[in-house]
Every structure is written in structure tokens, then in C-alpha cells.
């Protein structure tokens, strides 16, 4: 019986499943980006007295909106502690790169690239901030830099990035890549629903979080492979 703590032959190819997921959501994200009325129509489902889906006050929606960033920070902390432990425990040596990847990619993707790279520079107003939904700012197309928000802006969703990041773990844990893909996609979509229900993100913000997060993780993984030691990747 295979010991789950012992890595298989290191995998360096990009999984087809990972490529498929990132391609699917890249194409999906282009739809509301090109047809901007879809963003406005999707947001209108959640806001106003005639909202078709008044989900903003649902308990699990409230919990997701309030707690996901904190949960993700603890997740990275646990991964970091595991990496430190792997430095001293020979049996966990095979997980060293995988744990390092989770920490580095988690900080750079949902942390630096999404929040500091996109949110603070694209400056897209959130749905509740635009005139169509009672705000004062102007609606702008996804992926276009604007000046309608000063900080912690709408494009892309950081909460969703935290959930989507789980797909990336399949790069270093190939035995369970389908599980990670399913959990990551499901988490991203559920969190995305909660963010839209809170009138805090557009549909395009949710969809773009997938390729942005996964693309960043892929780059981190490829760079780490350049410096990996033998048997550093969990099969």
C-alpha cells in the first residue's frame, strides 16, 4: 500500500484539468466583459426592494463575506507551520515544496496580485457605489483601468480568489487534483454568489478571479520547479 506521505515521481507538466479550468473561466469572464449589460443585470438580481434574490442577509452569505479572508490567512499559516515542520521531519520532506508553494502562491496570488496589483490599480467601483444602484460613481467595464474607486476596489474579487486558490493545489498534489479542482471551483462560485449578494462585486469580478488567481499560481509553480530538489513535488 502506498504511503500517502511519500511522494511519487515529481510532476512537472501542467495538468490538462488545470488548463481546462483556467481556459473555461477565461472564456466565461470575457462574456460580461464584452457585453457589459450582463454585469448590470446580474447585480440587479440582488439589490433593491424588488430584488429577485434578496440573499444579502442569509446567514451563510453574511458569514462568507465576513470571514473568508480570515479563514484563508489561517489556512496559509497552517501551511507555513507544516513547511517548518518538514524541515525537521524526514518523513514530511516530500511535502516541503508543496507546502512552500501553498504559502508563496497564496500570498502572491490572492494577496499581492489581486489586492495590490488589480484592486488598487484598476480602480473599478463596486456595484453599490455606482449610480445605477444608489451610489455616485460611474459603472465601468471589467479589465479596463478607471478612476472610480480609490482603494480596495471591485476588480477582481479577493474573496473569490481565496476559494479559487484551492484549484492550484492540484499542481503539487496530483493524486487529488480532481478533488482540489472540484472544491476550488465550487468554493469560488459559492463565495462569488455571496459577494454579489452583498452588492460588493460584479459577475465579471467573480469570473476574472479564476484565471488571475490560477495564472499567478501557475507562474509561482513553474518558478519553484526551477529550484526544486529531487522528490520535492507530491505526486
C-alpha positions as CSV (number, residue, x, y, z in Angstrom):
1,X,0.0,0.0,0.0
2,X,1.3,3.4,-1.0
3,X,2.3,5.7,1.9
4,X,0.4,9.0,1.4
5,X,3.3,10.8,3.0
6,X,5.8,9.6,0.4
7,X,5.8,11.5,-2.9
8,X,5.6,9.8,-6.3
9,X,7.8,10.8,-9.2
10,X,7.8,14.7,-9.3
11,X,5.4,16.0,-11.9
12,X,6.5,19.0,-14.0
13,X,3.8,19.1,-16.7
14,X,0.8,21.3,-16.4
15,X,-2.3,19.1,-15.8
16,X,-4.9,19.1,-18.5
17,X,-7.6,19.6,-15.9
18,X,-5.9,22.8,-14.7
19,X,-5.6,24.1,-18.2
20,X,-9.2,23.3,-18.9
21,X,-10.5,25.1,-15.8
22,X,-8.5,28.2,-16.4
23,X,-9.5,28.3,-20.1
24,X,-13.2,27.8,-19.3
25,X,-13.3,30.7,-16.8
26,X,-11.2,32.9,-19.1
27,X,-13.8,32.5,-21.8
28,X,-16.6,32.9,-19.3
29,X,-15.1,36.1,-18.0
30,X,-14.9,37.6,-21.4
31,X,-18.7,37.4,-21.8
32,X,-19.7,40.1,-19.3
33,X,-16.6,42.0,-20.2
34,X,-17.7,42.3,-23.8
35,X,-21.4,42.5,-23.1
36,X,-21.4,44.9,-20.1
37,X,-25.2,44.8,-19.6
38,X,-24.8,41.3,-18.2
39,X,-22.9,42.8,-15.2
40,X,-25.6,45.3,-14.5
41,X,-28.4,42.7,-15.0
42,X,-26.7,40.2,-12.7
43,X,-26.2,42.8,-10.0
44,X,-29.8,43.9,-10.2
45,X,-30.9,40.5,-9.1
46,X,-29.6,41.2,-5.6
47,X,-30.3,44.9,-4.9
48,X,-33.4,47.0,-4.3
49,X,-36.9,46.3,-2.9
50,X,-37.8,44.2,-6.0
51,X,-34.6,42.1,-5.9
52,X,-35.2,38.6,-7.3
53,X,-32.6,37.1,-4.9
54,X,-32.6,39.0,-1.6
55,X,-29.7,36.9,-0.3
56,X,-27.6,39.6,1.4
57,X,-28.9,38.8,4.8
58,X,-28.7,35.0,4.6
59,X,-26.6,33.7,7.5
60,X,-24.1,31.8,5.4
61,X,-23.8,34.7,2.9
62,X,-23.0,37.0,5.9
63,X,-20.5,34.6,7.3
64,X,-18.7,34.2,4.0
65,X,-18.4,37.9,3.4
66,X,-17.1,38.5,6.9
67,X,-14.8,35.5,7.5
68,X,-13.3,34.1,4.3
69,X,-10.2,36.4,4.3
70,X,-9.5,35.3,7.9
71,X,-10.0,31.7,7.2
72,X,-7.6,31.9,4.3
73,X,-5.0,33.6,6.4
74,X,-5.2,30.7,8.9
75,X,-5.0,28.2,6.1
76,X,-1.7,29.8,4.9
77,X,-0.5,29.9,8.5
78,X,-1.1,26.2,8.9
79,X,0.7,25.5,5.6
80,X,3.6,27.6,6.8
81,X,3.8,25.7,10.1
82,X,3.7,22.4,8.1
83,X,6.6,23.7,5.9
84,X,8.6,24.5,9.0
85,X,7.9,21.0,10.4
86,X,9.0,19.4,7.1
87,X,12.5,21.0,7.7
88,X,12.9,18.8,10.8
89,X,10.8,15.7,10.0
90,X,12.4,13.5,7.3
91,X,9.1,11.7,6.6
92,X,7.5,15.0,5.6
93,X,10.4,16.0,3.4
94,X,8.4,15.1,0.3
95,X,5.8,17.7,1.1
96,X,8.3,20.5,1.6
97,X,7.9,22.1,-1.9
98,X,4.1,21.6,-1.9
99,X,3.7,23.4,1.4
100,X,6.1,26.2,0.3
101,X,4.1,26.5,-2.9
102,X,0.9,27.0,-1.0
103,X,2.4,29.7,1.2
104,X,4.1,31.6,-1.6
105,X,1.4,31.3,-4.2
106,X,-1.3,32.1,-1.6
107,X,0.5,35.3,-0.5
108,X,1.3,36.4,-4.1
109,X,-2.0,35.4,-5.8
110,X,-5.0,36.3,-3.6
111,X,-2.7,38.6,-1.6
112,X,-0.4,40.7,-3.7
113,X,-1.5,40.3,-7.3
114,X,-5.3,40.5,-6.6
115,X,-5.3,43.1,-3.9
116,X,-2.3,45.3,-4.6
117,X,-2.0,44.6,-8.3
118,X,-5.6,44.7,-9.6
119,X,-7.8,46.2,-7.0
120,X,-5.7,49.2,-6.2
121,X,-4.8,50.0,-9.8
122,X,-7.9,49.1,-11.9
123,X,-10.0,51.3,-9.5
124,X,-13.3,49.9,-10.6
125,X,-16.3,51.0,-8.5
126,X,-18.3,48.3,-6.7
127,X,-21.9,47.8,-7.6
128,X,-23.3,49.6,-4.5
129,X,-21.0,52.6,-5.4
130,X,-22.4,53.2,-8.9
131,X,-25.3,55.4,-9.9
132,X,-27.5,52.6,-11.1
133,X,-27.7,51.2,-7.6
134,X,-27.8,54.3,-5.5
135,X,-24.2,55.4,-5.5
136,X,-22.4,58.3,-7.0
137,X,-19.7,56.6,-9.2
138,X,-19.8,55.6,-12.9
139,X,-20.1,52.0,-14.0
140,X,-17.1,50.8,-15.9
141,X,-16.3,47.7,-18.0
142,X,-14.2,44.9,-16.4
143,X,-10.5,44.8,-17.2
144,X,-10.4,48.5,-18.0
145,X,-8.4,50.8,-15.8
146,X,-10.5,53.7,-14.5
147,X,-10.7,56.2,-11.6
148,X,-14.0,55.5,-9.9
149,X,-12.6,54.0,-6.7
150,X,-9.6,54.9,-4.5
151,X,-8.8,51.7,-2.6
152,X,-10.0,48.1,-2.1
153,X,-11.9,48.3,-5.4
154,X,-14.0,45.9,-7.2
155,X,-11.8,44.2,-9.9
156,X,-11.1,41.4,-9.1
157,X,-12.7,39.7,-6.1
158,X,-10.2,38.9,-3.4
159,X,-12.7,36.7,-1.5
160,X,-13.3,34.6,-4.6
161,X,-9.6,34.3,-5.2
162,X,-9.2,32.7,-1.8
163,X,-11.6,30.0,-2.8
164,X,-10.3,29.5,-6.3
165,X,-6.8,29.1,-5.0
166,X,-7.6,25.6,-3.9
167,X,-7.7,24.5,-7.6
168,X,-4.0,25.4,-7.7
169,X,-3.1,22.8,-5.0
170,X,-3.7,20.2,-7.7
171,X,-0.5,21.4,-9.3
172,X,1.5,19.9,-6.4
173,X,-0.9,17.2,-5.2
174,X,-1.6,15.3,-8.4
175,X,-3.3,12.3,-6.7
176,X,-6.1,14.6,-5.6
177,X,-6.1,17.1,-8.4
178,X,-9.7,16.4,-9.4
179,X,-10.8,16.9,-5.8
180,X,-8.9,20.1,-5.5
181,X,-10.4,21.3,-8.8
182,X,-13.9,20.5,-7.7
183,X,-13.6,22.1,-4.3
184,X,-11.8,25.1,-5.7
185,X,-14.4,25.8,-8.4
186,X,-17.3,25.2,-6.0
187,X,-15.8,27.4,-3.4
188,X,-15.1,30.2,-5.9
189,X,-18.7,30.1,-7.2
190,X,-20.3,30.0,-3.8
191,X,-18.1,32.8,-2.5
192,X,-18.8,34.7,-5.7
193,X,-22.6,34.4,-5.1
194,X,-22.1,35.7,-1.6
195,X,-20.1,38.7,-2.8
196,X,-22.6,39.5,-5.5
197,X,-25.5,39.1,-2.9
198,X,-23.7,41.7,-0.8
199,X,-23.7,44.0,-3.9
200,X,-19.9,44.2,-3.5
201,X,-18.8,42.6,-6.8
202,X,-19.9,42.3,-10.4
203,X,-20.3,39.0,-12.1
204,X,-17.1,39.8,-14.2
205,X,-15.1,40.4,-11.0
206,X,-16.1,36.9,-9.8
207,X,-15.2,35.2,-13.1
208,X,-11.9,37.0,-13.7
209,X,-10.7,36.0,-10.2
210,X,-10.4,32.4,-11.6
211,X,-7.8,33.0,-14.4
212,X,-6.0,35.7,-12.4
213,X,-5.5,33.5,-9.3
214,X,-4.8,30.3,-11.2
215,X,-2.4,32.1,-13.6
216,X,-0.4,33.6,-10.7
217,X,-0.2,30.2,-9.0
218,X,1.0,28.5,-12.3
219,X,3.8,31.1,-12.6
220,X,4.9,30.6,-9.0
221,X,4.8,26.8,-9.5
222,X,6.9,27.0,-12.7
223,X,9.5,29.3,-11.0
224,X,9.7,27.0,-8.0
225,X,10.3,24.0,-10.2
226,X,13.5,25.6,-11.4
227,X,14.8,25.3,-7.9
228,X,13.2,22.1,-6.7
229,X,15.2,19.3,-5.3
230,X,14.5,15.7,-6.3
231,X,11.2,14.3,-5.0
232,X,10.1,17.8,-4.0
233,X,6.6,17.6,-5.6
234,X,3.9,15.4,-4.2
235,X,2.5,13.1,-6.9
